[in-house]
């Protein structure tokens, strides 16, 4: 998918990120999950003057104190991007620099889609759509 390295979340990932960055931490951390452990880990691996963005809507909280996140590290939890950001994403998609992984399910297979998500067998997104006649 274009990543230089992929790590499973946890202590080994924290150590590896610190090693990869000369113990400075990551310039940009994107938390795509947003449950309690992930923003805490994100704060541990972000660097001074870095950027931590919580994208995931998991309902977790980021504890903030004098030493966490790092000094002058910006934290954002955007729900929507700006129009220029949307245009950048469209351009990246047109250049095939990002790949969208989407599994489509009809409404009558919604339970199956949720079970696959629960079991970790969906890569990317699962989209459930009602029957086209139901939309008219």
BABARO-672756 format. One record per residue: residue number from 1; residue in three letters; chain; x, y, z of N, C-alpha, C, CB in turn. Coordinates in Angstrom, 1 decimal. Glycine has a CB too. Layout:
BEGIN
PT   resi   resn   chain      n.u      n.v      n.w     ca.u     ca.v     ca.w      c.u      c.v      c.w     cb.u     cb.v     cb.w
PT    NUM    ala       A        X        Y        Z        X        Y        Z        X        Y        Z        X        Y        Z
...
//
This chain:
BEGIN
PT   resi   resn   chain      n.u      n.v      n.w     ca.u     ca.v     ca.w      c.u      c.v      c.w     cb.u     cb.v     cb.w
PT      1    unk       A      0.8     -1.2      0.0      0.0      0.0      0.0      0.9      1.3      0.0     -0.9      0.0      1.2
PT      2    unk       A      2.2      1.1      0.0      3.0      2.3     -0.1      3.8      2.6      1.2      2.2      3.4     -0.5
PT      3    unk       A      3.5      1.9      2.3      4.1      2.2      3.5      5.6      1.7      3.5      3.4      1.6      4.7
PT      4    unk       A      6.5      2.4      4.1      7.9      1.9      4.3      8.0      0.8      5.3      8.8      3.0      4.7
PT      5    unk       A      7.1      0.8      6.3      7.1     -0.2      7.3      5.8     -0.3      8.0      8.2      0.0      8.4
PT      6    unk       A      5.3     -1.5      8.3      4.0     -1.6      9.0      4.3     -2.4     10.3      3.0     -2.4      8.1
PT      7    unk       A      3.7     -1.8     11.4      3.9     -2.4     12.7      2.6     -2.7     13.4      4.7     -1.4     13.6
PT      8    unk       A      2.5     -3.8     14.1      1.4     -4.0     15.0      1.4     -3.1     16.2      1.3     -5.5     15.4
PT      9    unk       A      0.3     -2.6     16.6      0.2     -1.7     17.7      0.7     -2.5     19.0     -1.2     -1.2     17.9
PT     10    unk       A      1.5     -1.7     19.8      2.0     -2.3     21.1      3.4     -1.8     21.4      2.0     -3.8     21.0
PT     11    unk       A      3.9     -2.4     22.5      5.2     -2.0     23.0      6.3     -2.1     21.9      5.6     -2.7     24.2
PT     12    unk       A      6.3     -3.2     21.2      7.3     -3.4     20.2      7.3     -2.3     19.1      7.1     -4.8     19.5
PT     13    unk       A      6.1     -1.9     18.8      5.9     -0.8     17.8      6.5      0.5     18.4      4.4     -0.6     17.4
PT     14    unk       A      6.2      0.8     19.6      6.8      2.0     20.3      8.3      2.0     20.2      6.3      2.1     21.7
PT     15    unk       A      8.9      0.9     20.6     10.4      0.7     20.5     10.9      0.9     19.1     10.8     -0.6     21.1
PT     16    unk       A     10.2      0.2     18.1     10.7      0.3     16.7     10.6      1.7     16.2      9.9     -0.7     15.8
PT     17    unk       A      9.5      2.4     16.5      9.4      3.8     16.0     10.4      4.7     16.6      7.9      4.4     16.4
PT     18    unk       A     10.7      4.5     17.9     11.7      5.3     18.5     13.1      5.0     17.9     11.8      5.0     20.1
PT     19    unk       A     13.4      3.7     17.6     14.6      3.3     17.0     14.7      3.9     15.6     14.8      1.8     16.9
PT     20    unk       A     13.6      3.9     14.8     13.6      4.3     13.4     13.9      5.8     13.4     12.3      4.0     12.7
PT     21    unk       A     13.5      6.6     14.4     13.5      8.0     14.4     14.7      8.6     15.2     12.2      8.6     14.8
PT     22    unk       A     15.6      7.8     15.6     16.7      8.2     16.4     16.2      8.7     17.8     17.5      9.3     15.7
PT     23    unk       A     15.2      8.1     18.3     14.6      8.4     19.6     13.9      9.8     19.6     15.6      8.3     20.7
PT     24    unk       A     13.7     10.4     18.5     12.9     11.6     18.4     11.4     11.4     18.4     13.4     12.4     17.2
PT     25    unk       A     11.0     10.4     17.8      9.5     10.1     17.7      9.1     10.5     16.3      8.7     10.9     18.7
PT     26    unk       A      7.9     10.2     16.0      7.3     10.4     14.6      6.9     11.9     14.4      6.2      9.5     14.4
PT     27    unk       A      7.1     12.4     13.3      6.7     13.8     12.9      5.2     13.8     12.8      7.3     14.2     11.6
PT     28    unk       A      4.6     12.8     12.3      3.1     12.7     12.1      2.6     11.4     12.6      2.7     13.0     10.6
PT     29    unk       A      1.6     11.4     13.4      1.0     10.1     13.9     -0.5     10.2     13.6      1.2      9.9     15.4
PT     30    unk       A     -1.0      9.3     12.9     -2.4      9.2     12.5     -3.0      8.0     13.3     -2.7      9.0     11.0
PT     31    unk       A     -3.9      8.3     14.2     -4.6      7.3     14.9     -6.0      7.0     14.2     -4.9      7.7     16.4
PT     32    unk       A     -6.0      5.9     13.5     -7.2      5.6     12.7     -8.2      4.8     13.5     -6.7      4.8     11.4
PT     33    unk       A     -8.0      4.5     14.7     -8.9      3.7     15.5     -9.6      4.5     16.6     -8.1      2.5     16.2
PT     34    unk       A     -8.8      5.2     17.4     -9.4      6.1     18.4    -10.0      5.5     19.6    -10.5      6.9     17.7
PT     35    unk       A     -9.6      4.2     20.0    -10.0      3.7     21.3     -9.0      4.0     22.3    -10.3      2.1     21.2
PT     36    unk       A     -9.3      3.9     23.6     -8.4      4.4     24.7     -6.9      4.1     24.5     -8.8      3.8     26.0
PT     37    unk       A     -6.5      2.8     24.1     -5.0      2.6     24.1     -4.4      3.3     22.9     -4.8      1.1     24.0
PT     38    unk       A     -5.1      3.5     21.8     -4.4      4.0     20.6     -4.0      5.5     20.7     -5.3      3.9     19.4
PT     39    unk       A     -4.8      6.4     21.2     -4.3      7.8     21.4     -3.1      7.9     22.4     -5.4      8.7     21.8
PT     40    unk       A     -3.2      7.0     23.4     -2.1      7.0     24.4     -0.8      6.6     23.7     -2.4      6.1     25.6
PT     41    unk       A     -0.9      5.5     22.9      0.3      5.1     22.2      0.8      6.2     21.2      0.1      3.8     21.5
PT     42    unk       A     -0.1      6.8     20.5      0.2      7.9     19.6      1.0      9.0     20.3     -1.1      8.4     18.9
PT     43    unk       A      0.5      9.3     21.5      1.2     10.4     22.2      2.6     10.0     22.6      0.4     10.8     23.5
PT     44    unk       A      2.8      8.7     22.9      4.1      8.2     23.2      5.1      8.2     22.1      4.0      6.8     23.8
PT     45    unk       A      4.6      8.1     20.8      5.5      8.0     19.7      5.7      9.3     18.9      5.1      6.9     18.8
PT     46    unk       A      4.8     10.3     19.2      4.9     11.6     18.5      6.1     12.4     19.1      3.6     12.4     18.7
PT     47    unk       A      6.7     13.2     18.2      7.9     14.0     18.6      7.5     15.4     19.0      8.9     14.0     17.5
PT     48    unk       A      8.5     16.0     19.6      8.4     17.5     19.9      8.1     18.2     18.6      9.7     18.0     20.7
PT     49    unk       A      7.2     19.1     18.6      6.7     19.8     17.4      6.1     19.0     16.4      7.9     20.6     16.9
PT     50    unk       A      5.7     17.7     16.8      5.1     16.8     15.8      3.6     17.1     15.7      5.3     15.4     16.2
PT     51    unk       A      2.9     16.2     15.0      1.4     16.3     14.8      0.8     15.0     15.1      1.1     16.8     13.3
PT     52    unk       A     -0.2     15.0     15.9     -1.0     13.8     16.2     -2.4     14.1     15.8     -0.9     13.4     17.8
PT     53    unk       A     -2.9     13.2     14.9     -4.3     13.4     14.4     -5.1     12.1     14.8     -4.3     13.7     12.9
PT     54    unk       A     -6.2     12.3     15.5     -7.1     11.2     15.9     -8.2     11.2     14.9     -7.6     11.3     17.3
PT     55    unk       A     -8.2     10.2     14.0     -9.2     10.1     12.9    -10.3      9.1     13.3     -8.5      9.6     11.6
PT     56    unk       A     -9.9      8.1     14.0    -10.8      7.0     14.4    -11.9      7.5     15.4    -10.1      5.8     15.0
PT     57    unk       A    -13.1      7.0     15.3    -14.2      7.4     16.1    -14.5      6.4     17.2    -15.4      7.7     15.2
PT     58    unk       A    -13.5      5.8     17.7    -13.7      4.7     18.7    -14.1      5.2     20.1    -12.4      4.0     18.8
PT     59    unk       A    -14.2      6.5     20.3    -14.6      7.0     21.6    -13.6      7.0     22.7    -15.8      6.1     22.1
PT     60    unk       A    -12.3      6.8     22.4    -11.3      6.9     23.3    -10.9      8.3     23.7    -10.1      6.1     22.9
PT     61    unk       A    -10.1      8.4     24.7     -9.7      9.8     25.2     -8.1      9.8     25.2    -10.2     10.1     26.6
PT     62    unk       A     -7.6     11.0     25.0     -6.2     11.2     25.0     -5.9     12.0     26.3     -5.7     12.0     23.8
PT     63    unk       A     -5.3     11.3     27.3     -4.9     12.1     28.5     -3.8     13.1     28.2     -4.4     11.1     29.6
PT     64    unk       A     -3.9     14.3     28.6     -3.0     15.4     28.4     -2.4     15.9     29.7     -3.6     16.5     27.5
PT     65    unk       A     -1.1     16.0     29.7     -0.5     16.6     30.9      0.8     17.3     30.4     -0.1     15.5     32.0
PT     66    unk       A      1.6     17.7     31.3      2.8     18.5     30.9      3.8     17.8     30.0      3.5     19.0     32.1
PT     67    unk       A      3.9     16.5     30.2      4.8     15.7     29.4      4.2     14.8     28.3      5.7     14.9     30.3
PT     68    unk       A      2.9     14.8     28.2      2.3     13.9     27.2      1.1     14.6     26.6      1.9     12.6     27.8
PT     69    unk       A      1.0     14.8     25.3      2.0     14.5     24.3      3.2     15.4     24.5      1.4     14.6     22.9
PT     70    unk       A      4.2     15.1     23.6      5.4     15.9     23.7      5.2     17.4     23.6      6.4     15.5     22.6
PT     71    unk       A      6.1     18.2     24.1      6.0     19.7     24.0      5.7     20.2     22.6      7.2     20.4     24.6
PT     72    unk       A      4.8     21.0     22.5      4.4     21.7     21.3      4.0     20.8     20.2      5.5     22.5     20.8
PT     73    unk       A      3.5     19.6     20.6      3.0     18.6     19.6      1.5     19.0     19.4      3.1     17.1     20.1
PT     74    unk       A      1.1     19.2     18.2     -0.3     19.6     17.9     -1.1     18.3     17.9     -0.4     20.4     16.6
PT     75    unk       A     -2.4     18.5     18.4     -3.3     17.4     18.4     -4.6     17.9     17.7     -3.6     16.9     19.8
PT     76    unk       A     -5.1     17.0     16.8     -6.3     17.4     16.1     -7.2     16.2     16.0     -6.0     18.0     14.7
PT     77    unk       A     -8.5     16.4     16.0     -9.5     15.3     15.8    -10.5     15.8     14.8    -10.1     14.9     17.2
PT     78    unk       A    -10.1     15.9     13.6    -11.0     16.5     12.6    -12.1     15.4     12.2    -10.2     16.8     11.3
PT     79    unk       A    -13.2     15.9     12.0    -14.3     15.0     11.5    -14.4     15.1     10.0    -15.6     15.4     12.2
PT     80    unk       A    -14.3     16.2      9.5    -14.3     16.4      8.0    -13.0     17.2      7.6    -15.6     17.2      7.6
PT     81    unk       A    -12.6     16.9      6.4    -11.4     17.6      5.9    -11.9     18.8      5.1    -10.6     16.7      5.0
PT     82    unk       A    -11.0     19.7      4.7    -11.3     20.8      4.0    -11.4     20.5      2.5    -10.3     22.0      4.1
PT     83    unk       A    -12.0     21.4      1.7    -12.1     21.1      0.3    -10.8     20.9     -0.4    -12.9     22.3     -0.4
PT     84    unk       A     -9.8     21.8     -0.1     -8.4     21.5     -0.7     -7.9     20.1     -0.3     -7.5     22.6     -0.2
PT     85    unk       A     -8.1     19.7      0.9     -7.7     18.3      1.3     -8.4     17.3      0.5     -7.9     18.1      2.8
PT     86    unk       A     -9.7     17.4      0.3    -10.4     16.5     -0.5     -9.8     16.4     -2.0    -11.9     16.9     -0.6
PT     87    unk       A     -9.5     17.6     -2.5     -8.9     17.6     -3.9     -7.6     16.9     -3.9     -8.7     19.1     -4.3
PT     88    unk       A     -6.8     17.0     -2.8     -5.5     16.3     -2.7     -5.7     14.8     -2.7     -4.7     16.8     -1.5
PT     89    unk       A     -6.7     14.4     -2.0     -7.0     12.9     -1.9     -7.5     12.4     -3.3     -8.1     12.6     -0.8
PT     90    unk       A     -8.3     13.2     -3.9     -8.8     12.8     -5.3     -7.6     12.7     -6.2     -9.8     13.8     -5.8
PT     91    unk       A     -6.7     13.7     -6.2     -5.5     13.6     -7.0     -4.6     12.4     -6.8     -4.7     14.9     -6.8
PT     92    unk       A     -4.4     12.1     -5.5     -3.6     10.9     -5.1     -4.3      9.6     -5.6     -3.5     10.8     -3.6
PT     93    unk       A     -5.6      9.6     -5.5     -6.4      8.4     -6.0     -6.2      8.3     -7.6     -7.8      8.5     -5.6
PT     94    unk       A     -6.3      9.4     -8.3     -6.2      9.4     -9.7     -4.8      9.0    -10.1     -6.5     10.8    -10.3
PT     95    unk       A     -3.8      9.4     -9.4     -2.4      9.0     -9.6     -2.1      7.5     -9.2     -1.4      9.9     -9.0
PT     96    unk       A     -3.1      6.9     -8.6     -3.0      5.5     -8.1     -1.9      5.4     -7.0     -2.7      4.6     -9.2
PT     97    unk       A     -1.8      6.5     -6.2     -0.9      6.5     -5.1     -1.5      6.0     -3.8     -0.3      7.9     -4.9
PT     98    unk       A     -2.9      6.0     -3.8     -3.6      5.4     -2.7     -4.6      4.4     -3.3     -4.3      6.4     -1.9
PT     99    unk       A     -4.9      3.4     -2.5     -5.8      2.3     -3.0     -6.9      2.2     -2.0     -5.1      0.9     -3.1
PT    100    unk       A     -8.1      2.2     -2.5     -9.3      2.1     -1.6     -9.7      0.7     -1.6    -10.4      3.1     -2.1
PT    101    unk       A     -9.8      0.1     -0.4    -10.2     -1.2     -0.2    -11.6     -1.2      0.4     -9.3     -2.0      0.8
PT    102    unk       A    -12.6     -1.6     -0.5    -14.0     -1.5     -0.1    -14.7     -2.9     -0.5    -14.7     -0.3     -0.8
PT    103    unk       A    -15.3     -3.5      0.5    -16.1     -4.6      0.2    -17.6     -4.2      0.3    -15.8     -5.8      1.3
PT    104    unk       A    -18.4     -4.5     -0.7    -19.8     -4.1     -0.8    -20.7     -5.2     -0.4    -20.1     -3.6     -2.2
PT    105    unk       A    -21.7     -4.9      0.4    -22.6     -6.0      0.8    -24.1     -5.4      0.6    -22.4     -6.3      2.3
PT    106    unk       A    -25.0     -6.2      0.1    -26.4     -5.8      0.1    -26.9     -5.8      1.5    -27.2     -6.7     -0.9
PT    107    unk       A    -28.0     -5.1      1.7    -28.6     -4.9      3.1    -28.9     -6.3      3.7    -29.8     -4.1      3.0
PT    108    unk       A    -29.3     -7.2      2.9    -29.7     -8.5      3.5    -28.5     -9.3      4.0    -30.4     -9.4      2.5
PT    109    unk       A    -27.2     -8.9      3.7    -26.0     -9.5      4.1    -25.3     -8.7      5.2    -25.1     -9.8      3.0
PT    110    unk       A    -26.0     -7.7      5.8    -25.4     -6.8      6.7    -24.8     -7.6      7.9    -26.4     -5.8      7.2
PT    111    unk       A    -25.5     -8.6      8.4    -25.1     -9.3      9.6    -23.7    -10.0      9.2    -26.1    -10.4     10.0
PT    112    unk       A    -23.6    -10.5      8.0    -22.3    -11.1      7.6    -21.2    -10.1      7.6    -22.5    -11.8      6.2
PT    113    unk       A    -21.5     -8.9      7.1    -20.5     -7.9      7.0    -20.0     -7.5      8.4    -21.0     -6.6      6.3
PT    114    unk       A    -20.9     -7.4      9.3    -20.5     -7.0     10.7    -19.7     -8.2     11.4    -21.8     -6.7     11.6
PT    115    unk       A    -20.1     -9.4     11.1    -19.3    -10.5     11.6    -17.9    -10.6     11.0    -20.0    -11.9     11.3
PT    116    unk       A    -17.8    -10.3      9.7    -16.4    -10.3      9.1    -15.6     -9.1      9.7    -16.6    -10.1      7.6
PT    117    unk       A    -16.2     -8.0     10.0    -15.5     -6.9     10.6    -15.1     -7.3     12.0    -16.4     -5.6     10.7
PT    118    unk       A    -16.0     -7.9     12.7    -15.6     -8.3     14.1    -14.5     -9.3     14.1    -16.9     -8.9     14.8
PT    119    unk       A    -14.5    -10.2     13.1    -13.4    -11.2     13.0    -12.1    -10.7     12.4    -13.9    -12.4     12.3
PT    120    unk       A    -12.1     -9.5     12.0    -10.9     -8.9     11.4    -10.6     -9.4     10.0     -9.7     -9.2     12.3
PT    121    unk       A    -11.7     -9.8      9.3    -11.5    -10.4      7.9    -11.8     -9.4      6.8    -12.4    -11.6      7.8
PT    122    unk       A    -12.1     -8.1      7.2    -12.3     -7.1      6.2    -11.1     -6.2      6.1    -13.6     -6.3      6.5
PT    123    unk       A    -10.5     -6.0      4.9     -9.5     -5.1      4.8    -10.1     -3.8      4.2     -8.3     -5.7      3.8
PT    124    unk       A     -9.9     -2.7      4.9    -10.4     -1.5      4.5    -11.8     -1.2      5.1    -10.5     -1.4      2.9
PT    125    unk       A    -12.8     -1.0      4.2    -14.1     -0.6      4.6    -15.1     -1.7      4.1    -14.5      0.7      4.1
PT    126    unk       A    -16.2     -1.8      4.9    -17.4     -2.6      4.5    -18.5     -1.6      4.2    -17.8     -3.7      5.5
PT    127    unk       A    -19.1     -1.7      3.1    -20.2     -0.7      2.7    -21.5     -1.6      2.5    -19.9      0.1      1.5
PT    128    unk       A    -22.5     -1.2      3.3    -23.8     -2.0      3.2    -24.7     -1.0      2.4    -24.3     -2.3      4.6
PT    129    unk       A    -25.3     -1.5      1.3    -26.2     -0.7      0.5    -27.6     -1.4      0.5    -25.6     -0.5     -0.9
PT    130    unk       A    -28.6     -0.6      0.6    -30.0     -1.1      0.4    -30.2     -1.5     -1.0    -31.1     -0.1      0.9
PT    131    unk       A    -31.2     -2.3     -1.3    -31.6     -2.6     -2.6    -31.9     -1.3     -3.4    -32.8     -3.6     -2.7
PT    132    unk       A    -31.5     -1.2     -4.7    -31.7      0.0     -5.4    -33.2      0.4     -5.5    -31.2     -0.2     -6.9
PT    133    unk       A    -34.1     -0.5     -5.5    -35.5     -0.1     -5.5    -36.0      0.5     -4.2    -36.4     -1.4     -5.8
PT    134    unk       A    -35.3      0.2     -3.1    -35.6      0.8     -1.8    -35.3      2.3     -1.8    -34.9      0.1     -0.7
PT    135    unk       A    -34.4      2.7     -2.7    -33.9      4.1     -2.7    -34.9      5.0     -3.5    -32.6      4.2     -3.3
PT    136    unk       A    -35.7      4.4     -4.3    -36.6      5.2     -5.2    -37.9      5.6     -4.5    -36.8      4.6     -6.5
//
